[in-house]
Amino acid sequence: MSEFDFAMVQNFIIALLLGALVGIEREKHRRDEHPNSFGGLRTYILFAQAGAVAGWLSLQLQSPWLFVVTILVVSLAVMTAYVLENRNSPSSLGLTSEISAVTVCLLGGAVMYGYAELAVMLGILTSAILTFKQPLHGLVSKIDTDDLYAGLKLLIASFIVLPLLPNQPVDPWQALNPYKLWLLVILISSMSLLGYVAVRWLGTAHGTVITGISGGLASSTAATLSFARSSKFMPDAQAAQSQASGVLLAWLVMFIRVLVTVGIVYRPLLAGLWLPFAIMALCCAVSAAWFYWRSIQQSSEVPHSSVRLSNPFSLLAAIKFGALFAAILLLVKITEHYAAEEGLYILAIVAGLTDVDAITLSMTDYAQQSQASYGLATIAITLAVLSNTVVKCVMVFAFGSMALAKNVFIATLMILLSAIAVLFFV
């Protein structure tokens, strides 16, 4: 008498439970929405059992054709049911239930072939896709052509352009690695795309908090400029309090974004960066909360600003960023060879006037050379961020109301003084 195979029984139970998991959702769907639709709880359990039995027999007989024929028979059965159902009600066209039945049968066989963990994961995913029908359809309705183009461009840049680039330096200073440059371009563009999608889906007309945070994800400079321009039409002190909170929230997100970028590219550098950036972020958060609280206390309606953003991932924008990053990286290498440390500080300040991401990634790459360069990279990145912050403050003075400019200037002064104190006295 052969020994009882507990593993085999366990696999059969897993397969039946997978069928029940999908079948419960289909049963509820049939009762609530389509009484005449194909299959229910028992049907899906039997399909899973058919796949499991076919898979087990194929292993015992050492012939995969039994399992293949079973899948073909199940497919033929569900397609016949589909034709008959839609002959009676042509308006209810859809293959969701039928495809789910074939999937359940395949998952039952996968369990018997030794892929139980993968089958369970896919079974849960299948049930989730079926359950979240309305949210998924609502998600698609929010995607327009620009969002689709942006996603496709990001995929092309990641999986078509990136593998074609050489993964080695191509210049005498060993600074420019095309593969690495493009990979960092994709990283920054991905963050911008996430911010862009958040702005489009959440909307920018729900107050300064959402506008500031989502605008900071995509571009803190764009968010600052938007608030500054809108303040010209609402120059009163109460509105300036709310607008200042939005500007500072965008800056706060920018500080966090820099830390996240450094953490992804080279985590050890965070040991020197977290304190000055935490102090700057704290100043932003406290100031934003104060101005927002003041606006609420003064019973002023929070203005609904709008950060107008273009497609965050265009090929031209990616090339421009890559060229800027490559130029700064090359300057860093040349400065490292022919100039003192102060030269890198000046370069960081100048680069920060236009863009923070490029100099951040350049100095992060520089810090990977040796532990001795950590301190230099930390100060350079901080100086670049402070330089960028000053530029945005000047933008508020140039394009915004005087009330907003005063509020932002106070916060900017706090950020500068606290960061300098941490850099040179801690």
DAKAUR-V236901 format. One record per residue. N is the residue number from 1. RES is the residue in three letters. PHI is phi in whole degrees, 0 to 359 (none if undefined). Layout:
n = <N	N>
res = <RES	RES>
phi = <PHI	PHI>
This chain:
n = <1	2	3	4	5	6	7	8	9	10	11	12	13	14	15	16	17	18	19	20	21	22	23	24	25	26	27	28	29	30	31	32	33	34	35	36	37	38	39	40	41	42	43	44	45	46	47	48	49	50	51	52	53	54	55	56	57	58	59	60	61	62	63	64	65	66	67	68	69	70	71	72	73	74	75	76	77	78	79	80	81	82	83	84	85	86	87	88	89	90	91	92	93	94	95	96	97	98	99	100	101	102	103	104	105	106	107	108	109	110	111	112	113	114	115	116	117	118	119	120	121	122	123	124	125	126	127	128	129	130	131	132	133	134	135	136	137	138	139	140	141	142	143	144	145	146	147	148	149	150	151	152	153	154	155	156	157	158	159	160	161	162	163	164	165	166	167	168	169	170	171	172	173	174	175	176	177	178	179	180	181	182	183	184	185	186	187	188	189	190	191	192	193	194	195	196	197	198	199	200	201	202	203	204	205	206	207	208	209	210	211	212	213	214	215	216	217	218	219	220	221	222	223	224	225	226	227	228	229	230	231	232	233	234	235	236	237	238	239	240	241	242	243	244	245	246	247	248	249	250	251	252	253	254	255	256	257	258	259	260	261	262	263	264	265	266	267	268	269	270	271	272	273	274	275	276	277	278	279	280	281	282	283	284	285	286	287	288	289	290	291	292	293	294	295	296	297	298	299	300	301	302	303	304	305	306	307	308	309	310	311	312	313	314	315	316	317	318	319	320	321	322	323	324	325	326	327	328	329	330	331	332	333	334	335	336	337	338	339	340	341	342	343	344	345	346	347	348	349	350	351	352	353	354	355	356	357	358	359	360	361	362	363	364	365	366	367	368	369	370	371	372	373	374	375	376	377	378	379	380	381	382	383	384	385	386	387	388	389	390	391	392	393	394	395	396	397	398	399	400	401	402	403	404	405	406	407	408	409	410	411	412	413	414	415	416	417	418	419	420	421	422	423	424	425	426>
res = <MET	SER	GLU	PHE	ASP	PHE	ALA	MET	VAL	GLN	ASN	PHE	ILE	ILE	ALA	LEU	LEU	LEU	GLY	ALA	LEU	VAL	GLY	ILE	GLU	ARG	GLU	LYS	HIS	ARG	ARG	ASP	GLU	HIS	PRO	ASN	SER	PHE	GLY	GLY	LEU	ARG	THR	TYR	ILE	LEU	PHE	ALA	GLN	ALA	GLY	ALA	VAL	ALA	GLY	TRP	LEU	SER	LEU	GLN	LEU	GLN	SER	PRO	TRP	LEU	PHE	VAL	VAL	THR	ILE	LEU	VAL	VAL	SER	LEU	ALA	VAL	MET	THR	ALA	TYR	VAL	LEU	GLU	ASN	ARG	ASN	SER	PRO	SER	SER	LEU	GLY	LEU	THR	SER	GLU	ILE	SER	ALA	VAL	THR	VAL	CYS	LEU	LEU	GLY	GLY	ALA	VAL	MET	TYR	GLY	TYR	ALA	GLU	LEU	ALA	VAL	MET	LEU	GLY	ILE	LEU	THR	SER	ALA	ILE	LEU	THR	PHE	LYS	GLN	PRO	LEU	HIS	GLY	LEU	VAL	SER	LYS	ILE	ASP	THR	ASP	ASP	LEU	TYR	ALA	GLY	LEU	LYS	LEU	LEU	ILE	ALA	SER	PHE	ILE	VAL	LEU	PRO	LEU	LEU	PRO	ASN	GLN	PRO	VAL	ASP	PRO	TRP	GLN	ALA	LEU	ASN	PRO	TYR	LYS	LEU	TRP	LEU	LEU	VAL	ILE	LEU	ILE	SER	SER	MET	SER	LEU	LEU	GLY	TYR	VAL	ALA	VAL	ARG	TRP	LEU	GLY	THR	ALA	HIS	GLY	THR	VAL	ILE	THR	GLY	ILE	SER	GLY	GLY	LEU	ALA	SER	SER	THR	ALA	ALA	THR	LEU	SER	PHE	ALA	ARG	SER	SER	LYS	PHE	MET	PRO	ASP	ALA	GLN	ALA	ALA	GLN	SER	GLN	ALA	SER	GLY	VAL	LEU	LEU	ALA	TRP	LEU	VAL	MET	PHE	ILE	ARG	VAL	LEU	VAL	THR	VAL	GLY	ILE	VAL	TYR	ARG	PRO	LEU	LEU	ALA	GLY	LEU	TRP	LEU	PRO	PHE	ALA	ILE	MET	ALA	LEU	CYS	CYS	ALA	VAL	SER	ALA	ALA	TRP	PHE	TYR	TRP	ARG	SER	ILE	GLN	GLN	SER	SER	GLU	VAL	PRO	HIS	SER	SER	VAL	ARG	LEU	SER	ASN	PRO	PHE	SER	LEU	LEU	ALA	ALA	ILE	LYS	PHE	GLY	ALA	LEU	PHE	ALA	ALA	ILE	LEU	LEU	LEU	VAL	LYS	ILE	THR	GLU	HIS	TYR	ALA	ALA	GLU	GLU	GLY	LEU	TYR	ILE	LEU	ALA	ILE	VAL	ALA	GLY	LEU	THR	ASP	VAL	ASP	ALA	ILE	THR	LEU	SER	MET	THR	ASP	TYR	ALA	GLN	GLN	SER	GLN	ALA	SER	TYR	GLY	LEU	ALA	THR	ILE	ALA	ILE	THR	LEU	ALA	VAL	LEU	SER	ASN	THR	VAL	VAL	LYS	CYS	VAL	MET	VAL	PHE	ALA	PHE	GLY	SER	MET	ALA	LEU	ALA	LYS	ASN	VAL	PHE	ILE	ALA	THR	LEU	MET	ILE	LEU	LEU	SER	ALA	ILE	ALA	VAL	LEU	PHE	PHE	VAL>
phi = <none	288	288	295	263	293	297	296	297	300	294	297	297	299	298	295	293	296	298	293	299	286	294	298	295	292	297	295	299	293	288	272	238	228	300	261	287	283	75	215	300	296	299	288	297	293	296	297	295	300	296	292	296	296	294	294	295	298	292	292	272	56	217	287	293	297	292	296	296	299	296	295	295	299	297	295	295	289	291	297	297	295	295	295	295	281	290	278	222	297	286	258	294	170	247	299	295	294	296	298	296	296	299	297	297	296	295	300	292	299	299	289	275	98	245	297	297	295	296	297	299	291	295	296	297	298	297	294	298	290	290	269	298	296	301	292	295	295	296	295	295	272	268	254	297	297	296	296	298	297	296	295	297	295	295	298	295	277	248	243	287	303	295	276	274	290	259	200	297	236	234	297	272	57	252	255	253	305	297	292	300	291	296	288	300	296	299	293	295	297	297	296	296	298	295	298	296	298	295	291	281	279	86	255	257	253	107	289	294	296	297	294	292	292	294	293	297	273	196	294	293	297	296	298	297	295	297	298	294	292	293	296	269	226	279	288	295	295	294	296	297	293	296	297	296	294	300	290	294	297	295	301	296	297	300	294	297	296	297	296	299	297	297	287	282	206	299	304	292	296	301	266	268	297	292	299	287	295	294	296	296	296	300	297	296	296	296	298	296	296	294	293	297	297	294	291	296	274	56	262	292	292	293	262	273	220	266	272	239	273	307	284	230	259	299	296	297	295	294	298	295	298	294	296	297	296	297	293	298	293	297	298	296	294	297	299	278	242	228	281	299	299	297	292	296	297	299	297	295	294	295	293	296	245	203	266	297	296	290	298	292	297	288	294	295	295	293	287	289	199	294	293	271	301	297	296	295	299	294	295	295	296	297	296	293	295	298	295	295	297	299	293	295	297	299	296	296	283	243	253	284	293	296	293	300	296	296	293	297	299	294	299	298	298	296	297	295	293	293	296	297	292	294	252	235	251>
